[in-house]
Amino acid sequence: MNPAYPELYRILTVDGLHLPHGLQAAWWRALRTSTDRDSHAVFNLFRLYDSSAGLSYDGWMSVLYRQLGPTRLIQSVERLAEDHLLSRAEASRIQEQILSMTTRDGSWKPVRT
């Protein structure tokens, strides 16, 4: 059974990063249980924007581009691995997917629709 993820997390992990279900679940579980301040903030951003009824797809993308940039997510994933909430292999796979969607200047690549 797949947990019900917030819409913003689903957009990032399914539509954007194309993470397998097991990796989506591992990352969500790690974010949910982390005591690291920045990882907890990332978790709460996903939860906050899940309750934003009526947000358009462009609105979701704006949140990702402005508040959940690649550098922030990579650093959060690294802390989750350091805290043993993600395995090194899981963290590396997530980080590699994030980097594959990142430009040379460190921002998200434009979404092709």
KETOR-54155 format. One record per atom (N, C-alpha, C): residue in three letters; residue number from 1; x negated, y negated, z; atom name. Coordinates in Angstrom, 1 decimal, padded with zeros to 4 digits, always signed. Each point is the difference from the previous one (the first is absolute). Layout:
BEGIN
(rec Ala; NUM; (X; Y; Z); CA) ...
***
This chain:
BEGIN
(rec Met; 1; (-000.8; +001.2; +000.0); N) (rec Met; 1; (+000.8; -001.2; +000.0); CA) (rec Met; 1; (-000.9; -001.2; +000.0); C) (rec Asn; 2; (+000.3; -001.0; -000.9); N) (rec Asn; 2; (-000.8; -001.2; -000.1); CA) (rec Asn; 2; (+000.7; -001.1; +000.9); C) (rec Pro; 3; (-000.8; -000.6; +000.8); N) (rec Pro; 3; (+000.5; -001.1; +000.8); CA) (rec Pro; 3; (+000.5; -001.1; -000.9); C) (rec Ala; 4; (+001.0; -000.8; +000.5); N) (rec Ala; 4; (+000.4; -001.1; -000.7); CA) (rec Ala; 4; (-000.9; -001.2; +000.2); C) (rec Tyr; 5; (-000.8; -000.4; -001.0); N) (rec Tyr; 5; (-000.9; -001.0; +000.1); CA) (rec Tyr; 5; (+000.7; -001.4; -000.3); C) (rec Pro; 6; (-000.6; -001.1; +000.6); N) (rec Pro; 6; (+000.5; -001.3; -000.4); CA) (rec Pro; 6; (-000.2; -000.2; -001.5); C) (rec Glu; 7; (+000.9; -000.7; -000.6); N) (rec Glu; 7; (-000.1; -000.2; -001.5); CA) (rec Glu; 7; (-001.3; -000.6; -000.5); C) (rec Leu; 8; (-000.6; -000.9; +000.8); N) (rec Leu; 8; (-001.3; -000.6; -000.4); CA) (rec Leu; 8; (-001.1; +001.1; +000.0); C) (rec Tyr; 9; (+000.0; +000.9; +001.0); N) (rec Tyr; 9; (-001.0; +001.1; +000.1); CA) (rec Tyr; 9; (+000.2; +000.9; -001.2); C) (rec Arg; 10; (+001.3; +000.3; -000.3); N) (rec Arg; 10; (+000.3; +000.9; -001.1); CA) (rec Arg; 10; (-000.5; -000.6; -001.4); C) (rec Ile; 11; (+000.2; -001.3; -000.2); N) (rec Ile; 11; (-000.4; -000.6; -001.2); CA) (rec Ile; 11; (-001.5; +000.1; -000.1); C) (rec Leu; 12; (-000.7; -000.3; +001.1); N) (rec Leu; 12; (-001.5; +000.0; -000.1); CA) (rec Leu; 12; (-000.5; +001.4; -000.2); C) (rec Thr; 13; (+000.4; +001.0; +000.8); N) (rec Thr; 13; (-000.6; +001.3; +000.0); CA) (rec Thr; 13; (+000.5; +000.9; -001.1); C) (rec Val; 14; (+001.3; -000.2; -000.4); N) (rec Val; 14; (+000.6; +000.9; -001.1); CA) (rec Val; 14; (-000.2; -000.7; -001.4); C) (rec Asp; 15; (+000.5; -001.2; -000.1); N) (rec Asp; 15; (+000.0; -000.7; -001.3); CA) (rec Asp; 15; (-001.4; -000.5; -000.3); C) (rec Gly; 16; (-000.7; -000.6; +001.0); N) (rec Gly; 16; (-001.2; -000.6; -000.3); CA) (rec Gly; 16; (-001.2; +000.9; +000.0); C) (rec Leu; 17; (-000.2; +000.7; +001.2); N) (rec Leu; 17; (-001.2; +000.8; +000.2); CA) (rec Leu; 17; (+000.2; +001.5; -000.5); C) (rec His; 18; (+001.2; +000.4; -000.2); N) (rec His; 18; (+000.3; +001.4; -000.4); CA) (rec His; 18; (-000.6; +001.0; +000.9); C) (rec Leu; 19; (+000.1; -000.2; +001.3); N) (rec Leu; 19; (-000.5; +000.9; +001.0); CA) (rec Leu; 19; (+000.9; +001.2; +000.1); C) (rec Pro; 20; (-000.6; +001.2; +000.2); N) (rec Pro; 20; (+000.8; +001.2; +000.2); CA) (rec Pro; 20; (+000.8; -000.1; +001.4); C) (rec His; 21; (+001.1; +000.7; +000.1); N) (rec His; 21; (+000.8; -000.1; +001.1); CA) (rec His; 21; (-000.7; +000.2; +001.3); C) (rec Gly; 22; (-000.9; +001.0; +000.1); N) (rec Gly; 22; (-000.7; +000.3; +001.2); CA) (rec Gly; 22; (-000.9; -001.2; +000.5); C) (rec Leu; 23; (-000.6; -000.6; -001.0); N) (rec Leu; 23; (-000.9; -001.2; +000.3); CA) (rec Leu; 23; (+000.9; -001.2; +000.4); C) (rec Gln; 24; (+001.1; -000.2; -000.6); N) (rec Gln; 24; (+000.9; -001.0; +000.4); CA) (rec Gln; 24; (+000.4; +000.2; +001.5); C) (rec Ala; 25; (+000.4; +001.2; +000.3); N) (rec Ala; 25; (+000.4; +000.4; +001.4); CA) (rec Ala; 25; (-001.2; -000.2; +001.0); C) (rec Ala; 26; (-001.2; +000.4; -000.4); N) (rec Ala; 26; (-001.1; -000.1; +000.9); CA) (rec Ala; 26; (-000.3; -001.5; +000.3); C) (rec Trp; 27; (+000.0; -000.8; -001.0); N) (rec Trp; 27; (-000.3; -001.4; +000.1); CA) (rec Trp; 27; (+001.1; -000.7; +000.9); C) (rec Trp; 28; (+001.2; +000.3; -000.3); N) (rec Trp; 28; (+001.1; -000.6; +000.8); CA) (rec Trp; 28; (-000.1; +000.4; +001.5); C) (rec Arg; 29; (-000.2; +001.3; +000.2); N) (rec Arg; 29; (-000.2; +000.5; +001.4); CA) (rec Arg; 29; (-001.1; -000.7; +000.7); C) (rec Ala; 30; (-001.1; -000.2; -000.7); N) (rec Ala; 30; (-001.2; -000.7; +000.6); CA) (rec Ala; 30; (+000.3; -001.4; +000.3); C) (rec Leu; 31; (+000.7; -000.7; -001.0); N) (rec Leu; 31; (+000.4; -001.4; +000.3); CA) (rec Leu; 31; (+000.9; -000.1; +001.2); C) (rec Arg; 32; (+000.9; +000.9; +000.0); N) (rec Arg; 32; (+001.1; +000.0; +001.1); CA) (rec Arg; 32; (-000.7; +000.2; +001.4); C) (rec Thr; 33; (-001.0; +000.8; +000.1); N) (rec Thr; 33; (-000.6; +000.3; +001.3); CA) (rec Thr; 33; (-001.2; -000.8; +000.3); C) (rec Ser; 34; (-000.5; -000.8; -000.9); N) (rec Ser; 34; (-001.2; -000.8; +000.3); CA) (rec Ser; 34; (+000.2; -001.0; +001.1); C) (rec Thr; 35; (-001.1; -000.2; +000.7); N) (rec Thr; 35; (+000.0; -001.0; +001.0); CA) (rec Thr; 35; (-000.9; -001.2; -000.4); C) (rec Asp; 36; (-000.6; +000.2; -001.2); N) (rec Asp; 36; (-000.8; -001.1; -000.6); CA) (rec Asp; 36; (+000.9; -001.2; -000.4); C) (rec Arg; 37; (-000.4; -001.2; +000.4); N) (rec Arg; 37; (+000.8; -001.1; -000.2); CA) (rec Arg; 37; (+000.4; -000.3; -001.4); C) (rec Asp; 38; (-001.0; +000.1; -000.9); N) (rec Asp; 38; (+000.2; -000.3; -001.4); CA) (rec Asp; 38; (+000.8; +001.1; -000.7); C) (rec Ser; 39; (-000.3; +001.3; +000.3); N) (rec Ser; 39; (+000.8; +001.1; -000.6); CA) (rec Ser; 39; (+001.5; -000.1; +000.5); C) (rec His; 40; (+000.1; -000.4; +001.3); N) (rec His; 40; (+001.4; -000.1; +000.5); CA) (rec His; 40; (+000.7; -001.2; -000.7); C) (rec Ala; 41; (-000.7; -001.1; -000.3); N) (rec Ala; 41; (+000.6; -001.1; -000.7); CA) (rec Ala; 41; (+000.4; +000.5; -001.4); C) (rec Val; 42; (-000.8; +000.8; -000.7); N) (rec Val; 42; (+000.4; +000.5; -001.3); CA) (rec Val; 42; (+001.3; +000.8; +000.1); C) (rec Phe; 43; (+000.0; +000.9; +001.0); N) (rec Phe; 43; (+001.2; +000.8; +000.2); CA) (rec Phe; 43; (+001.2; -000.8; +000.2); C) (rec Asn; 44; (-000.1; -001.1; +000.8); N) (rec Asn; 44; (+001.1; -000.9; +000.3); CA) (rec Asn; 44; (+000.4; -000.8; -001.2); C) (rec Leu; 45; (-000.9; -000.3; -000.9); N) (rec Leu; 45; (+000.4; -000.7; -001.2); CA) (rec Leu; 45; (+000.9; +000.9; -000.9); C) (rec Phe; 46; (-000.4; +001.3; -000.1); N) (rec Phe; 46; (+000.8; +000.9; -000.7); CA) (rec Phe; 46; (+001.4; +000.1; +000.6); C) (rec Arg; 47; (+000.1; +000.1; +001.3); N) (rec Arg; 47; (+001.2; +000.1; +000.7); CA) (rec Arg; 47; (+000.9; -001.3; -000.1); C) (rec Leu; 48; (-000.7; -001.1; +000.1); N) (rec Leu; 48; (+000.7; -001.3; -000.1); CA) (rec Leu; 48; (+000.7; -000.2; -001.3); C) (rec Tyr; 49; (-000.7; +000.3; -001.1); N) (rec Tyr; 49; (+000.5; -000.2; -001.3); CA) (rec Tyr; 49; (+001.0; +001.1; -000.4); C) (rec Asp; 50; (+000.0; +001.1; +000.7); N) (rec Asp; 50; (+001.1; +001.0; -000.2); CA) (rec Asp; 50; (+001.3; -000.5; +000.3); C) (rec Ser; 51; (+000.1; -000.9; +001.0); N) (rec Ser; 51; (+001.3; -000.5; +000.4); CA) (rec Ser; 51; (+000.4; -001.3; -000.8); C) (rec Ser; 52; (-000.8; -000.4; -001.0); N) (rec Ser; 52; (+000.4; -001.1; -000.8); CA) (rec Ser; 52; (+000.9; +000.3; -001.1); C) (rec Ala; 53; (+001.3; +000.1; +000.3); N) (rec Ala; 53; (+001.0; +000.4; -001.0); CA) (rec Ala; 53; (+000.0; -001.0; -001.1); C) (rec Gly; 54; (+000.1; +000.5; -001.2); N) (rec Gly; 54; (+000.2; -000.9; -001.1); CA) (rec Gly; 54; (-001.3; -000.5; -000.6); C) (rec Leu; 55; (-001.1; +000.4; +000.5); N) (rec Leu; 55; (-001.3; -000.5; -000.6); CA) (rec Leu; 55; (-000.2; +000.7; -001.4); C) (rec Ser; 56; (-000.3; -000.8; -000.9); N) (rec Ser; 56; (-000.2; +000.4; -001.4); CA) (rec Ser; 56; (-001.3; +000.8; -000.1); C) (rec Tyr; 57; (-000.1; +000.7; -001.2); N) (rec Tyr; 57; (-001.3; +000.7; -000.2); CA) (rec Tyr; 57; (-001.2; -001.1; +000.0); C) (rec Asp; 58; (+000.3; -001.1; -000.6); N) (rec Asp; 58; (-001.0; -001.1; +000.0); CA) (rec Asp; 58; (-000.4; -000.4; +001.4); C) (rec Gly; 59; (+001.0; -000.1; +000.8); N) (rec Gly; 59; (-000.2; -000.3; +001.4); CA) (rec Gly; 59; (-000.9; +001.0; +000.7); C) (rec Trp; 60; (+000.3; +001.3; -000.2); N) (rec Trp; 60; (-000.9; +001.1; +000.5); CA) (rec Trp; 60; (-001.4; -000.2; -000.4); C) (rec Met; 61; (-000.2; -000.3; -001.3); N) (rec Met; 61; (-001.3; -000.2; -000.6); CA) (rec Met; 61; (-000.7; -001.2; +000.6); C) (rec Ser; 62; (+000.7; -001.0; +000.3); N) (rec Ser; 62; (-000.5; -001.2; +000.6); CA) (rec Ser; 62; (-000.6; +000.4; +001.4); C) (rec Val; 63; (+000.7; +000.7; +000.8); N) (rec Val; 63; (-000.4; +000.5; +001.3); CA) (rec Val; 63; (-001.3; +000.8; -000.1); C) (rec Leu; 64; (+000.0; +000.9; -001.0); N) (rec Leu; 64; (-001.2; +000.9; -000.2); CA) (rec Leu; 64; (-001.2; -000.9; -000.3); C) (rec Tyr; 65; (+000.2; -000.9; -001.0); N) (rec Tyr; 65; (-001.1; -000.8; -000.5); CA) (rec Tyr; 65; (-000.5; -001.0; +001.1); C) (rec Arg; 66; (+000.9; -000.5; +000.8); N) (rec Arg; 66; (-000.4; -001.1; +000.9); CA) (rec Arg; 66; (-000.4; +000.5; +001.4); C) (rec Gln; 67; (+000.6; +001.1; +000.5); N) (rec Gln; 67; (-000.2; +000.4; +001.4); CA) (rec Gln; 67; (-000.6; +001.3; +000.1); C) (rec Leu; 68; (+000.0; +000.8; -001.0); N) (rec Leu; 68; (-000.5; +001.4; +000.1); CA) (rec Leu; 68; (-001.0; +000.2; -001.2); C) (rec Gly; 69; (-001.0; -000.8; +000.0); N) (rec Gly; 69; (-001.0; +000.1; -001.1); CA) (rec Gly; 69; (-000.9; +001.2; +000.2); C) (rec Pro; 70; (-000.7; +000.4; -001.1); N) (rec Pro; 70; (-000.9; +001.1; +000.1); CA) (rec Pro; 70; (-001.0; +000.1; +001.1); C) (rec Thr; 71; (-000.7; -001.2; +000.2); N) (rec Thr; 71; (-001.0; +000.0; +001.1); CA) (rec Thr; 71; (+000.6; +000.3; +001.4); C) (rec Arg; 72; (+001.2; -000.6; +000.2); N) (rec Arg; 72; (+000.6; +000.2; +001.3); CA) (rec Arg; 72; (+000.4; +001.5; +000.2); C) (rec Leu; 73; (+000.6; +000.6; -001.1); N) (rec Leu; 73; (+000.4; +001.4; +000.1); CA) (rec Leu; 73; (-001.2; +000.9; +000.1); C) (rec Ile; 74; (-001.1; -000.2; -000.7); N) (rec Ile; 74; (-001.2; +000.8; +000.0); CA) (rec Ile; 74; (-000.6; +000.0; +001.4); C) (rec Gln; 75; (-000.1; -001.2; +000.6); N) (rec Gln; 75; (-000.5; -000.2; +001.4); CA) (rec Gln; 75; (+000.9; +000.8; +001.0); C) (rec Ser; 76; (+001.3; -000.1; -000.2); N) (rec Ser; 76; (+000.9; +000.7; +000.9); CA) (rec Ser; 76; (-000.2; +001.5; -000.1); C) (rec Val; 77; (-000.1; +000.5; -001.2); N) (rec Val; 77; (-000.2; +001.4; -000.2); CA) (rec Val; 77; (-001.3; +000.5; +000.6); C) (rec Glu; 78; (-001.0; -000.9; -000.1); N) (rec Glu; 78; (-001.3; +000.4; +000.6); CA) (rec Glu; 78; (+000.1; +000.1; +001.5); C) (rec Arg; 79; (+000.7; -000.9; +000.6); N) (rec Arg; 79; (+000.1; +000.0; +001.5); CA) (rec Arg; 79; (+000.9; +001.3; +000.4); C) (rec Leu; 80; (+000.9; +000.3; -000.8); N) (rec Leu; 80; (+000.8; +001.2; +000.3); CA) (rec Leu; 80; (-000.9; +001.3; -000.1); C) (rec Ala; 81; (-000.9; +000.0; -000.9); N) (rec Ala; 81; (-000.9; +001.1; -000.1); CA) (rec Ala; 81; (-001.0; +000.0; +001.2); C) (rec Glu; 82; (-000.5; -001.2; +000.4); N) (rec Glu; 82; (-000.9; -000.1; +001.1); CA) (rec Glu; 82; (+000.7; +000.4; +001.3); C) (rec Asp; 83; (+001.3; -000.2; +000.1); N) (rec Asp; 83; (+000.7; +000.4; +001.2); CA) (rec Asp; 83; (+000.6; +001.4; -000.1); C) (rec His; 84; (-000.4; +000.7; -001.0); N) (rec His; 84; (+000.3; +001.4; -000.2); CA) (rec His; 84; (+001.5; +000.2; -000.2); C) (rec Leu; 85; (+000.7; -001.0; -000.5); N) (rec Leu; 85; (+001.4; +000.1; -000.3); CA) (rec Leu; 85; (+000.2; +000.5; -001.5); C) (rec Leu; 86; (-001.0; -000.2; -000.8); N) (rec Leu; 86; (-000.1; +000.5; -001.4); CA) (rec Leu; 86; (-001.3; +000.8; -000.1); C) (rec Ser; 87; (+000.0; +001.0; -000.7); N) (rec Ser; 87; (-001.3; +000.7; -000.3); CA) (rec Ser; 87; (-000.8; -000.9; -000.9); C) (rec Arg; 88; (-001.3; +000.3; -000.1); N) (rec Arg; 88; (-000.8; -000.8; -000.9); CA) (rec Arg; 88; (+000.4; +000.3; -001.4); C) (rec Ala; 89; (+000.4; +001.2; -000.3); N) (rec Ala; 89; (+000.4; +000.3; -001.4); CA) (rec Ala; 89; (+001.3; -000.7; -000.3); C) (rec Glu; 90; (+001.0; -000.1; +000.9); N) (rec Glu; 90; (+001.2; -000.7; -000.2); CA) (rec Glu; 90; (-000.3; -001.5; -000.2); C) (rec Ala; 91; (-000.8; -000.6; +000.8); N) (rec Ala; 91; (-000.3; -001.4; -000.1); CA) (rec Ala; 91; (-000.7; -000.3; -001.3); C) (rec Ser; 92; (-000.9; +000.8; -000.4); N) (rec Ser; 92; (-000.7; -000.2; -001.3); CA) (rec Ser; 92; (+000.9; +000.1; -001.1); C) (rec Arg; 93; (+001.0; +000.9; +000.0); N) (rec Arg; 93; (+000.9; +000.1; -001.2); CA) (rec Arg; 93; (+000.9; -001.2; +000.0); C) (rec Ile; 94; (+000.5; -000.5; +001.1); N) (rec Ile; 94; (+000.8; -001.2; +000.0); CA) (rec Ile; 94; (-000.8; -001.2; -000.4); C) (rec Gln; 95; (-001.2; -000.2; +000.5); N) (rec Gln; 95; (-000.9; -001.1; -000.4); CA) (rec Gln; 95; (-000.3; +000.1; -001.5); C) (rec Glu; 96; (-000.3; +001.1; -000.5); N) (rec Glu; 96; (-000.3; +000.1; -001.5); CA) (rec Glu; 96; (+001.2; -000.4; -000.8); C) (rec Gln; 97; (+001.2; +000.4; +000.4); N) (rec Gln; 97; (+001.2; -000.4; -000.7); CA) (rec Gln; 97; (+000.2; -001.5; +000.1); C) (rec Ile; 98; (-000.2; -000.6; +001.1); N) (rec Ile; 98; (+000.1; -001.5; +000.2); CA) (rec Ile; 98; (-001.0; -000.6; -001.0); C) (rec Leu; 99; (-001.3; +000.5; +000.1); N) (rec Leu; 99; (-001.0; -000.6; -000.9); CA) (rec Leu; 99; (+000.3; +000.1; -001.5); C) (rec Ser; 100; (+000.7; +001.1; -000.3); N) (rec Ser; 100; (+000.4; +000.2; -001.4); CA) (rec Ser; 100; (+001.0; -001.1; -000.5); C) (rec Met; 101; (+000.7; -000.6; +000.9); N) (rec Met; 101; (+001.0; -001.0; -000.3); CA) (rec Met; 101; (-000.5; -001.4; +000.4); C) (rec Thr; 102; (-001.3; -000.2; +000.1); N) (rec Thr; 102; (-000.6; -001.2; +000.4); CA) (rec Thr; 102; (-000.9; -000.6; -001.1); C) (rec Thr; 103; (+000.1; -001.3; -000.2); N) (rec Thr; 103; (-000.9; -000.7; -000.9); CA) (rec Thr; 103; (-001.4; -000.2; +000.6); C) (rec Arg; 104; (-000.9; -000.4; -000.9); N) (rec Arg; 104; (-001.4; -000.3; +000.5); CA) (rec Arg; 104; (-000.1; -001.0; +001.1); C) (rec Asp; 105; (+001.0; -001.0; +000.0); N) (rec Asp; 105; (+000.0; -001.0; +001.0); CA) (rec Asp; 105; (+000.7; +000.4; +001.3); C) (rec Gly; 106; (+000.5; +001.2; +000.1); N) (rec Gly; 106; (+000.6; +000.6; +001.2); CA) (rec Gly; 106; (+001.4; -000.2; +000.1); C) (rec Ser; 107; (+000.7; -000.5; -001.0); N) (rec Ser; 107; (+001.5; -000.2; +000.1); CA) (rec Ser; 107; (+000.7; +001.2; -000.7); C) (rec Trp; 108; (+001.3; +000.1; +000.2); N) (rec Trp; 108; (+000.7; +001.1; -000.7); CA) (rec Trp; 108; (+000.0; -000.2; -001.5); C) (rec Lys; 109; (-000.1; +001.0; -000.8); N) (rec Lys; 109; (+000.2; -000.1; -001.4); CA) (rec Lys; 109; (+001.5; -000.3; -000.3); C) (rec Pro; 110; (+000.2; -000.8; -001.1); N) (rec Pro; 110; (+001.4; -000.3; -000.3); CA) (rec Pro; 110; (+000.8; +001.3; -000.3); C) (rec Val; 111; (+001.2; +000.0; +000.4); N) (rec Val; 111; (+000.9; +001.1; -000.2); CA) (rec Val; 111; (+000.5; -000.1; -001.4); C) (rec Arg; 112; (+000.0; +001.2; -000.7); N) (rec Arg; 112; (+000.5; +000.1; -001.3); CA) (rec Arg; 112; (+001.4; +000.6; +000.0); C) (rec Thr; 113; (+000.9; -000.8; -000.5); N) (rec Thr; 113; (+001.4; +000.5; +000.0); CA) (rec Thr; 113; (+000.5; +000.3; -001.3); C) 
***
